[in-house]
């Protein structure tokens, strides 16, 4: 037996007990003939005391050595209120060095001086840090809560294939060559979308799985090449019923994992309102700075930037000062997000100032101040452009200023729904309509005639769940009529041959009695990231990829042996 207690569980109630502990040396301190060691395991740290008789046995012990210690729990004279075990210590009378350790390339503590690349290269050491273990424990607790809720509400966990058919719609597929079928490829699933709908056709009624998904796309702080989603599908439930049980599941999780009571029902915003008010289809409503439509105010403006544009929108940042240099950086941010430029007015001594002020009449100045209830120290930001570009660019600016002003409190959890998404978005690059969500989303029944006259106006029965400005997940009611599904494929530019090649098995299944169905998928890594109050999903994934889609620890992806390539009938050529 290595241990009788876990280090972090000892309290003053254990005083007088004889215990056997194991763990890693977090810190060692020598005080003359006495030696103190903080011993760490997955539950926490406990202070060990070595007197003059036993201290020589640990004279060569250093940080990260693995040791076994036995002794009696005693009360500490100098209580440490910052440690859960700070009221006790263990007087050691037997010690064994289980293993030694080299000096680690990073500090094994919540606060470490290591860069992220170093942390990821030595991930097995990074994961020893208590804060990292707590994040993985939070992730596990979320999983436990979700599974318990779904299991107790009649959902059946079903696994779907990892090796499937390539149906490229959206991100690029990861392809897997087939050895037994030369020249043919499997695709790793971007999501189990087709399979879960087929399970509804199969009559399984309520399905879920913690699905591994793969997308070959550029990475960022809240995105990975391989990730996990909580995939859910139901038959014969309405959109509102699906949203209701999703809310209940999330609220149950927040209570069980964080001890927080989240009020219900969640706020519900239409896609149009979310874009008009926040400039985002995943708005962060922990703070204000909502947009005002200024088109009527500047209808007769002599300012060239405000003339002949579809939309003029702006918001006020209270008590926010930006230097000219910072304004240039903010303008670049707006341009990077599709806007033509940025107009800035600063309020001081009851008046507005800025390069555009000379184009504004006194009446326009007065009305603008009234529109925003502006006071000295406030700054007004305005973008004039096409509606969607203006909303998106201003939304990115709002998020940046919200972060700079410290308005994004990680201890606050604000859920909301965004509904009534457009069915299609026009792609200038491809010269065709593409799906806003995916091509299996049910259009609103009242908009069905618009599929023939103006598809751009069609809204859907789709819904995204948002938390603190992140899309936790999304779902929709699905098309269950074969003719309607084929019409959507046609609008997306797919020929009969394309439909058969990409989705033949799927559309064929629709001929055999398809029930009304719908569901959603939650980005599990993203849920864990927000609940664990960190800003990168790499912090809640044990062995993640970096921003270059590489694993610094294993060095994957790497070249493979020529023999392996030949078995797969693959030749690697260099680009010219």
N, C-alpha and C positions, 0 to 999 in steps of 0.2 A: 504494500500500500504506500503510495507516494504522499497522499494528503488525507487529512481528516476534516479540514475546513478550507474554504476559499478565502484568500487574503482580505478581499474587500468586504467580507461579510461579518468580520469580527467587530463586536461592540462591547460596551461596558458590562453587558449582561453575561459576557463570556469570561469575565475576570475569574481567575482561579482554575480555569480549564487547562488541560494539557493538550496542545495541538501540534499537528504535523503539517507543514506548509511547503509548497514548491512555487517556483516562479523565476522571473528574470530580475536581476539587480538593476533597479532604476537609479539608485544613488547610494554612494558609500561615503561615510564621514568618520574620520578618526579623531578621537579626543583623548590623547594620551594612551592610557591603558584600556579605554573603552572604545568600541567600534559600533557604529550604527549603520544599518542597511535598510533602505526602503525596498521591499520585495513586491514586485508587480505580477499580477496574473490578470485574466480577463475580467475579473470583478473589481479590481482596484489595487490599492497599495496598502501595505501594512509595515510598520516600523519594527525591525528586529534589533535587539540589543545583545552585544557580545561582550562579556566581561573579560578580565585580564587572563583567565585560564583558557578560554576558547577563542579569543580574538586572533591569536597567532595562526589558527587554522584558516582564516579568511584574509590573511595579510596580502595575498597576491590576487584576490578577487577584484574584478573591475566591472564596470557597467556592462550589462547584457549577459554576464555569466548566468548559467542556469544552476540554481542551488536548491537543496532540500534542507529544511531546518525544523528542529523540534524543540519545544519549550513550553513555558507556562505564560498565560496571558495575565498581565498586570495593568493596573491603572497608571496613566501617565501623570506625572506631576505638572509638566508644562503642556497642558492640553492644546492641541492644534485645531482651532475651529474650522480651518479650511480643508480639513481632511475628514471624510466620513468615518475613518477609523482613528481619528485624532485623540480620542479619549483613552486609547489603550496602546500597549506595545507588548511584544513577545520577548521574554528573557530566554535566550537560546542556550541549550546545554548540549545539543548535538547538531552537527552540520555536515553536509556532504556536498561536494562540488560535482554536479552531474555533467556539466559541459562548460568549456571555455568559449570566449568570443573575441574576435578581432575588434578593433576600434571601428565603430559604425560610421558610415559616410553622412549620416544625418542624426540630429538630436531626436531621441525617442521620447517625445513629450508633446503635449497639445500644441505648444508654441515651438515651431522648429524653424531653423534658419535655411532649410534646404529649398532649392528651386523645385518647381513641379516636375521638371524632367528628371531630376535626381530622385525625387520621391517615387516616380513611376518606374525608374530603372531598378530601384531597390524596394519594390512594392511590398515584399514580404516583411521588410523592416518598417516601412511607412504604416503598415496595418497593425503594428504593435502599439502605435500611439493610441492612448485611451480615447481621444476624440474620434479617431477613425473606427475603432471598435464600437463605440457608441452609435455611430452613423449606420454601421451594418446591423447592429441590434435593432435600431429604429426601423430599418428596411424590413427585417424579419418580422417585427411586430405588426407592421402594416400588412404584410402578406398574410400573417396569421389571422388578422381581423377580417380582411376581405374574404379569405377562404371560408372562415367560420360563417360569415353573413350569407354568402352565396350557397354554401352547403345547407344551411338552415332554412333557406327560402326556395328549396326545390330545384336548384341549378345542378346540372350534371357536368362534371369535369371530363372533357374529352380532348385527347391529343390529336392534332392534325399533322400531316407530313411536313418534314423539314426539306425534303427534296421534292419539288413540284415542277410545274410548267411555267415557263417564262411568259408573263403577260404584262409587258412594260407599259404601264400607265402611271406616270409620275416620276419617282426616282429611278435611277438605273438599278437593274437587278445584279446580284452577285450570281455568277454562273458556275456550275459544277460540271466538268466534262464527264461523260459516261465512257468507261472502258469497254463495256460490252456492246455499246451502240456508237461506234466511231463517228465523230462529227456531230453528235447530238449532245445536248446539255440539259441538265436540270437547272432550276433556279431556286435559290434560297428564298423563303417567303418574305415579302415586304410586310405582309400581314396575312392572317388566315381568312381574309374576306370571303373568297369564293367557297372555301370549305365550310365556314360557319353557316353560310346561307344554304348550302347543300344539306347540312345537318337539320335545318328547319324543314326542308323539303322531305327529309327522312323521318320527320315527325318527332324529333327529340324535345321540342317545346322550349326548354330552357337549358342553354349551354354556357360553359365558361372554360377558359384555360389561361394559365400564365404562359403566354406564347412568346417564344424567341423569334425576333424579326430582324431583317437585314436589309439595309438600304445603302447603296453606293452613292453617297452624297457628301458634300463638304461638311466638315464638323464644326461645332461651336460648343459653348459651355453647357448647353442643355440638349446636345445631340450626340449620338454615337453610331458607329456603323452597325453594330449589333446591340440590340436592346430588348427589353421585356415589356410587353403590354398585357394588361388584364383585359382579355377579349371576352365579350358577352354578346349573346344573341338570344332573342325570344320570339315566340309566335303568339299571335292573337292578343298582344298587348298594345295599347295606344302609345303615342308619343309621350303624353303626360304621365302615363303609368311608368314608362321606362325612366323618365326624368325623376319621378318620385322615389323609385327604389334606389336609383343612383345617389340621390341626395341622402337618403336614409343610410346607405352603406358608408358614404363618406363621413357623415356625422357620427355614426357609430365608431368608425376608425379614429376620428379626432378625439372622441371621448376616451376610448380605450388606450390610445397611444400617447396623447398629449394631455389628457384630463381637461379638455376644453369643450364646452357646450356651444356648438355652432347653431345659430338661429336658422329656422326654416320658415317658409320656403325661401330658396335662394332668389336673389334679384334676377329678373329675366329681361334682356335687351334684344331688340331686333338687330340684325346685322347693320341695317341702315343707321339706326340710332347709335350703335357702338362706333361706327366710323365717323358719324357726324359730331359726336360729343367727345370722343377720345382718340380718333384717328387710328383705331386698331380693332381687329376682330378678336383680340384677346386683351381687353382693356384692364388696366390696373386701377381699380377704383378705391384704393386705400387713401388716395389723395385727390384733391380737386383739379383745378386748372382745366376745366371743361371748355370746349370750344364755343365761340360765338360766330354766327354767320353774319358777315359784315357787308354782304353784297348790296343790300338796300342803302346802308349808310354811305357807301362809296359809289353809288350808282352814277353820280355826276362828277366823279373825281377827275382832276386834271393830271393826276399822277399816272404816267404811262404804264407802270407796272399793274395798276388796277383797272386798266381799260381793256375791254374785249376779252375778258377771262370768264371762265365758267363759274368759278367759285373764289370768294375771298373769305378766309377764315382766320381766326386768331384766338389767343388765350393770354391771360394775365398771370405772371409769376410774382406773387407778393414778396416784397422786400428782397428782391433778387437783383444784385448788381453784377453786370458783366462788362469787363473792360472791352475796348475796341478789338484787342487781340482775341479775346474770348468770343466776341460776336463773330469774328471771321471764322473761328473754329466751328461755331454753331451753324453758321451759314453753310460751311462745307458739309456738315452733317445732314442738313436739309437737302442739299444737292445730291449727296450720296444716296439718299432715300427717295430720289425721283422728283424733288421740287426744283423749280427754276431758281429760286432765291428766297431770301428772308428779309422782311421789313421789321425794324426794331424801333420802338419808342420807349424812352425812359421818362419817368415822371419825377419832377423835382419842382418845388416851390409852386405847386398847383398847375404846372404847365408841362407839355410834352416836348421832348427834344429828340433829335435824330436826323439823319440825312434826308429822310422823306418828309420831314415836317414842313419844309418850304413849299411843298406841293399841296399842302392841306389848308383848307380855309379854317377860319376861327370857329365857324359853326361845326365843321367836321371834327375839329379837335374837341370841342365841347361834348358832342354826341358820343365820341369814342371814349372819353373819360367816363361819361355817364354809363355807357354800355358795360364797362368793366368795373365800375365803381372804384376807379384807380386812385391811389394815394401816393404821396411822396415816397420814393424808394421802390415802387413797383415798376415792372418792365412788361411791356406788351409786345408779343411776337405775332406777326401776320405772314401768311403765305397766300399768294394768288396764283391759281393754276387750274388745270382740269380737276374736277371734283375728287376723283380717287387719288390722284397724285398729291393734291393739296392736303387731303386728310392723312394719307400715309406719312408724308414728310413731316407734317406738324405733329403727328402722333409720336414719331421717333424723337423729335425735339422735346416733346412733353416728358417722355420717359427719361431722357438725359437730364433734364432740369430737375425732375422729381428725385432722381438719384443724387444729384449735386446738393440739393436742399435737404437731403436726409429724410425724405418723406416715405421711403419704402421700408417700413418697420418689419423686420423678419419675424417678429413675435406676433404680428397681426395676420389673421387668415381671413381673406375676403373672397368668398365663392360667388360666382354668378354664371348664368347661362347666356350664350349668344345663340339666337335662333333666326329662322327665316333667311338662310343664306341664298345667294344667287345660285342657280343651277350651273351656269356656265361663265367662263371668263374668256374673253377674246385674246388669243396669243398672237401678237404682232410677229414674233419670231417664226411661228409655224404657219401663220396665215389661216388659222382655224379656231373653232371653239375648243376649249379644254374644260374638264370638269373642275368645279370649285372644290368639291370633296372627292367623290369617285363616281364612275358612271352607273352605279347601281342604286343611287339615291333617288327616292321617290319625289317627283315634282308635286307641288301643291295642286290639288284637284282643280281649283278655280283658275290655275294658270295653264292647264293643259292645252287650251286653244292657242296660246302664245308659242307653243313649240313649232307651229306652222308659220306664224306671222313674224314673231320677234323673240327668238330664244334668249336674248340677253336680258329680257324682263322676267323670265321664269324664276320663281322662288321655290325653295325645297322644304321638305319636312326634315331638316337637318338641325343638329343642336351640338354645340361645343360647350364643355364645362371648363370654366376658367378659374384659376386661383392666383391672386397676386400678380396678374399680368402674364401668366404662363397658361398655355393651353394644356390642361391636364389630359384631355382626351376629347373625342368627338364621336358622334354617331348619327344615325338617321333611320327613318323608316325606309324600307327597301322596295324597289320595284318587284312586283310579283306577277306582272302580266307580260307574257312573251312578246306580244306585238309592241307594247310600250318600250320594253327593253331594247328591241331592235331599232325602234325609232330614235332612241337616245344615242345608240351606237352610230347611226347614220349621221346625226347632227354633229357628232364628234369626228366625222370624216372617215369612219371605218367602212370598208366595202364588205359585201357578203362574204368574200373570201377571207378578209381580215377577221371578221367576226367568227367564222368557222375555225380558222387557224388558232386564234387566241382564246376564244371563249366557247368553242363548239360544245364541249362536254357540259358546260354550265347552262347555256341556253337550251340545250336538249332536255335538261332536267326540268325545265319550266313547263314542259308539256304533260307532266304527270301529277298535277294537283298541287300547286304551290300555295302555302298558306300566307296570309298577311304576316309580315315579320319585320323586325327591326332590332337594333342593338347599339352598342357603342364599344369603344376600346379606350382604356385609360393608359397613358404612358407611365408605367410603374416606376421607372427610374426617376422620372420627373416629379411624381408624387413624393417619393422618398427624399429627393433633394430638397423640396420646399418644406416638408414636415421636419426634416433634420436641420433646417435653417442654415443651409449652405447655398452657394451660388453656382455650383458645378456638379453635374451628375457624375463626374468622375470620382467625386468624394463618396458616392454611395454605391459604386460598382467595384467589386473586389479587384478585378484586373482589367482596367479600361484601356482604350486606345487614346493616343494623344491627338492634338489638332491635325497632325499630318496622317492620321489613320494608321499609325504604327504602334506597336507595343514595345516601349523602350526596354522592358525587362527581357522578353523572349526574342526581341528583334523581328517578330513577324510583321509584315509578310517578308519571306526570304525566297531566293531562288531554290529550285528543287533539282534533284539529280536528273541527268539526261535520260536515264533509263525509265524514270517515272513518266517523263514527257512522252517518250516513245510508246509506252504502254497505253497512253491516252490519245495517241495519234495527234500530238500537239507539237508545233514547231514555234520557237520563240525567235522573233526577228527584231533587230534594233530599228528604231525610227530614223529616217534620214534627216 
